[in-house]
Amino acid sequence: MAACFTQAHETAYPFPVDPASCEYFRSGPSRAGSDLRNGPGLPDRLLLSCGVRPEAQGAKLDRKDRTPCAHFRHRERRCTRRVDQIPSGRPVHVLDQPPRRSRKPSHGRGRLRGRENLRSPTPGAVKLEEPFFFDGPSGRLFAVFHRPWRGNQGQDANKEQGEAGFQPCSTGIVFCSAFAEEKLWSHRVFVNFARFLAAKGIAVLRFDYMGTGDSEGDSEDATLETHLTDIGAAVEELKKRARVRAVGLLGLRFGATLALLAAQRHLADAAFLVLWEPILKGGEYLQRCLRSHLATQMAAYKKIVKTRTQILGDIEKGKPANIDGYLISSEFFRQAHCIDLLEGTMDRLGPPTLLAAIRTKKEGADWKQMERFFQEKIEEAHPRSQFVTVGEEAFWTELKTHYEEAPELFERTWAWISGYEREETRLCLNAVFTSDNSH
């Protein structure tokens, strides 16, 4: 039984542990200097033993109590005890062991090559992801800043990148999230792609619009214009924090539409756009949201509590509308309903744009409209713009499988962004050499 406790590194926590405060332990990457009271800093596997070590007890303990027993054969040769059975005030020993590797991918498509880049290293006190609030036009907005760190060698690699712990970069990206429930379902993919880009040396800022997520304000007070000005404020915040020269916008679904409109109306200096499955016609999209809301009513109440006609009537009266559990203002509904990227005209020639159409089993025809939109509106605006189609699941909707990354979409997007960076570097060097030769 002594071997159970000598196969892993042991850290003793002399302070008392209250079982009520330890009711949840999550499995995640190991952290150096973990504190038992700090949930995200816990080791991958916690093996708890109260009082003296089991090998010193020498007695056969009760199997029902899940304490070490001579006849208890655990697959890992480890002995555990439930947290709710730890007496208060007793010292706790924590054992850390390497995490298990699952042979099965999280979904049928397989995992992204170099997936280790999606997990941040452990560079001591350096914060690779910094949550904070910043001042927006209509109140404080919540955001998460992903520092560029390049590489996956952990603490030693980051020590070589200066006292700041992250690598200076020239490119940053502001993420524009999707609308309502689509933001909820796509959140994990968004987070993992932000970490993926940070590992490649790109500074990333994710934020919540006014009235959404953890940002201040009420959702029924938000309009299309407030969302666009929030994007502009997020761009300025990223420039200030990361000291980047060029900032691009990446958006999903309605967030991609907002990114395009922001670049047209408010951000003349947007470096580039990455549009994932943008909404081309706001009216059709809102009608689909209303149908989804009716289906939700049937599932929750077994009847239609408020019909689509009644909801539209409230909007005409200036009342906020409940769409799938999210209150939106009548002004937001009218402004979004008027969006038609296919028939509308571009105010100016936009920046280089990557338009990615995601071909799913449910929605296989929309990509043709997007290709037409790209050819008519974007391709002529900038020669470096590109249209791609990728095969992924509709991760912005409810899926039966856990979808934490979109491998093909990640790879195609990064290939285009890295190509943009190389081209910008080449143009800058040519400009410098031309200036030197002229003198």
N, C-alpha and C positions, 0 to 999 in steps of 0.2 A: 504493500500500500504506500510505502514511502516513495516509490518511483512515481506515483501519481503527481507528487508535488515537486519533483526534481527535474521533470522534463520541460518545464516552462519557467520563464522568469517570474519571480514573485516580488510583489510590491506590498508592503504592509502599510495600512492606513490606521494610525493610532487613535484618530478621533472617533467619537461615537457615531454610529450610523442609525438614523431613524428609519425603520422599515417603511413608514408612510411616505417618506421623501424618495424612496428608491423603488417605487412601484413600476417604473418603466425603464428598461435598458434597451438601447437599440444596438444593432450590429452595424459597424462602419469601420473605416480605416483607423488604424492605431494612431494615437496621438502621443507625442513625447510629453512627459510631465502631466499625465492625465489626473484630473481631480474627480473623485467619485461623485461629488455633488454637481458636477458639470456634465450634463447628459451628452452633448456632442463630443466631449473629449474622452469618452470611455473606450477601453480596449475592445477588440473584436469579440472576445469570449470572456465572460466574467465567471470565475469559479470561486464561490464564496464558502468560507469555512469559519465557524464561530469559535471563539475561545482558543484553546491550544490546538496544535496541529494534529490531524488524525493519526499520523504515524507515532505520535507521542502518547496517544491515548491507550493503544494496545488492547482495547476492548472491542468486542463485536457490537456494533451499534444497530439501531432499528432500521430496517429497510424501508418501512413505511414513512419514516421521517426524512428519507432521501439523504441521510448523512452517510459517511463512509461505512461500509460493511464488508466483511471478508467474503461474503457470498454474493455481493452485488457486482455484477460484471457490466460495466458501461462500455459502449463501443469505443469511446475515445480514451478509455482508461483514466477518466477524470471523475471526480466526485463532486456533486453539486448539492446545494441546499436552497430551497425556495427563499426569496427575499422576505416574504411575509412571515417566515419562521425565524428570522434573525432577531435575537433579543436586543432591545435598545441598550446602548452603552457598552456593547461587547466589541472588541477589535475585530476588524474584517481583513482578510488576506485576499488580494486580487491576483489572479494568475492570468497572464497574457500569452496567447498562442497565435500562430499565423492563421489567417482566415482560410476557410475552405474555398476551393475553386470549384464552381459548378461547371460541369461539362455541357450542360444544356443551355443554349442561349435564351434570352428573355422572350424572344419571339422567333417565328419561323425563318426570318430573313437572315439570321446570323448577326454577329456583332461587328461593329466598325473596326477596321484595322487600326492598330495603335490605340485601342480603347483605353489603355492605361492613362492616356492624356486627359481623359474625361475626369479623372480623379486627382484632385489637387494634392501636391506633396505636403510634407510636414516641415516647413522651414522655420522652426522655432517660433519666435514671437511675431514673425511677419504675417500680416493679414492679407491673404490672397483674395478674399472676398469680403468687402466692407459694406455692411448695410448702414444707411444713413438717411436723413431727411435734408432736402434742399428747398429753397424758396422758389415757388412757381408763381405764375401770374395771378392765380386764384387761391393761394394757400401753399402750405408745405406739402411736398411730394416725397413719397418714399422711393428709395432706389437702392440697388446693389451694384457696387463697382467691382468688376473683375480685373485684377491687376495682371498685366502681361508678365509671364515668368519664363517661358521657353524651356522646354525639356521636361523630363520626368525622372530626374535622378534624385529628387527629394531634397533634403536639407543641405547636403554638401554642394549640390549644383547651384542652389540659390545663394549660398554664401559668396560665390564667385561673381555675383551680379551686382555687387555694390552694397552700401549700407542700407539702401532703401529696400533691398530684398526683391526687387523686380526689375525687369529690363526696360530701359527707355524705348519708346516706339514712336513711330510717326503716324500711325493709323489707329483710329478708334471707331467703334460702331455703337450706335444707340439702337436698342431693340424696342420695336413697337409691337406690343402684344395684341392678341386677337380680342374679339368682343364677347362679353358675357360668358356663357358656359364654354365657348371655344377656348377662351383664355385658361379656364380651369383645366380642361383636358390636355392642353398642349404645354402646360407649365413645365413638366419634367423634361420634355424635349428641348424647350427653350433654355432651361438652366444648363443642361448638358452641352448644348452647342456653345453657350457662352464660355463654359469651362474649356471646351475644345479649342476655341479661338484664343483664349488667354494662354493656353499652353503653346500656341503657335506664335505668340508675341503680339497679339492684338488686344488693345484695351477695350473693354465692353462695359456698357452701362445698361442695366435693366431698370425700369421704373414703372410705377403705377400712375395712370392718369388721375386727374382730380376727380374725387368721388368714387374711385375704385380701389380695391385692395386696401393697403394701409395708408393711403394718402388722405389728406384732409378734404373736407367737403362732402356733399351728398350727391349721389348719382343722378338724382332728378334735376339737379342744378347744372349739370354738365351739358355742353353743346359740342357740335362739331368743331367750332372755332376754339373752344377751350382746350380740346384735345390737341389741335394743331399747335397752339401756343405752348402747350405743355411739352410737346416734342422739341420745339425750339429752345425752351429752357433747359431740357435735358442735354441737348447738344452743347450748349454753352457750359453747363456743369462738367461735362466730360472733358471739354477742352481745358478747363481750369484744373481739374484733378489730374489728368494724365499728361497734360502739356503736349497734346498731339497737334499735328499740323493739319491733318485731314480727318474729317469725321463723316462716315457714311451712315445710312439708315437701313435697318433690316426689319421687315414686317411680315407678319403672317395673317392671311385672310383679310379681315377689315383693317387690321393694323398695317398691312401692306398698302392698302388703299390710302390710309392716313399718311403713311410715309411718302407716297407719291404726291399727294396733295400738299403736304408740308414743304416738300422740295420745290413745288411749283409756286406756292404762294408766299412762304415765309423764309425759306432757307435757300437763298440764291447761291450760297457757297457750299452746299451739300456735295461731298466728294463723289459719292456713288450711291446707288440704291440696290438693295437685294429684296426682291418681291417674291414671297412664297405664296402661291395660290391666292392672288389678290381678288377682292370682290369687284367685279366690273360694273354691275348694276345694283345700286343700293336698294331700289324699290323691290326687285325680285328677292334680294337677300332678306329684307325685313319681312316680306310675306312668308318666307320659309321659317323665319323665327316665330312668327305668329302661329303657323301651323304646328310647330314644335311645342309652343305654349299650350295649344288646345290639347295636344296629345298628353302633355304633362298633367293637365286638369283631369283628363279621363283616367289616367293611372292613379292619381291621388284621391279623387273624389268620386270616381265611377260615373261622372257626368260632367257636362260643360257648365261651369259656373258663370263664365263671362265669355260671350261669343266674340268673334273677330269684329263683327259690326259694332258691338258695344265698345270694344277697345278703341276702334278707329273713331267712334263718336266722342269718346273722352279726349282723344288727341285733338280733334277739331275744336273742342271747348277749351283747350289749353291745359288740360289736366295731364299729369304724368301717366305713362302707360306701363303696366307690368308685363314684361316680356320674359317669359321663362324664369320668373323670380327676380328679375332685375328691373328696377324702376328707371325709366328714361323719360326725359322731358319731351314735351310736344315739339319744342324747337329742334332738339336733336333728331327726332323722327323725321321732321320735314326736311331738314338739311341733308340727312343721310338718304332720304327717299329720292332726292333730286340728283344724286350721283349717277352718272352714266359715262364711264370712261370710253366706251366704244363710240358713242355719238358726239361726245364733247370734244372740245379743241384744247390743245396744250397751250398754256399761257406763254411758254418759252421753251427753248430747247433744253432738255434736262441733262443731268449728269450721266455717266456710264451706268447702265442698268443691267442687272441679271434678273430675268423673269423666269421663275421655276414653276412649271405646271406639274402638279402631282397627280399622276394617273392612278386612281383607286378603282376597286371593283364596283363601288357604288356610284361613283361619279366619273364616268369615262369619256363624256362628251364635252365637258367644259374646257378642256385643254385646247380644243380647236378654236374656240372663241378667244382664248388667250393668245394663241399664235397669230390670229388675225389682228388682235389689238397690238401685239408687238410689232408686226410688220407695218401697220398703218401709223402707229403713234410713236414708237420708241426707236425702231431700227434706224430710221433716217436721222434721228436726233443726235446720235453719237455712234461712231463706227465700232467702238469697243463694247457696245451692248450685245447681249447674248440671250437667246431663248433656249431653255432646256426642258425636257420632260423626264421625270423620274418616277419610278414605281415604288410607292410607299403606301402604307395604310393611312386612312384619314385620321391621324392622331389628334386632331382637334375635335373629334367626336368621341363618344363613349365606345370603347373597344372591350372585347372580352379577354384580350391578352394585355399584359403589362407592356407598354410601349415607351421605353425611356430614351430611345435615340432613333434617328432616321439615317441609317448608314449611307445610302446612296445620295440622299439629299445633302448630308454633311460633306461628303467628298466632292460632289460637283460644285457646291457653293465655295468650299475652301479653294478648289482649283481656280475658280474665277477670281476670288479675292486676292490670292497670291499672285496671279497673273497681273492683276491691276497694280499691285504693289511694285512688281518688277518693272512694269512699263513706266510708272511714275518715277521710279528711281532712275531709269534710263533717261527720261526726259529732263530730269533735274541735272543729271551729270552732263548731258549735252548742252544745257543752258549755261552751266558753269564753265565748261571748256570753251564755248563760243564767246562768252564774256571775257575770258582770259586772253584768248587769241586776238580779240578786237583791241585790247590794250597793248 
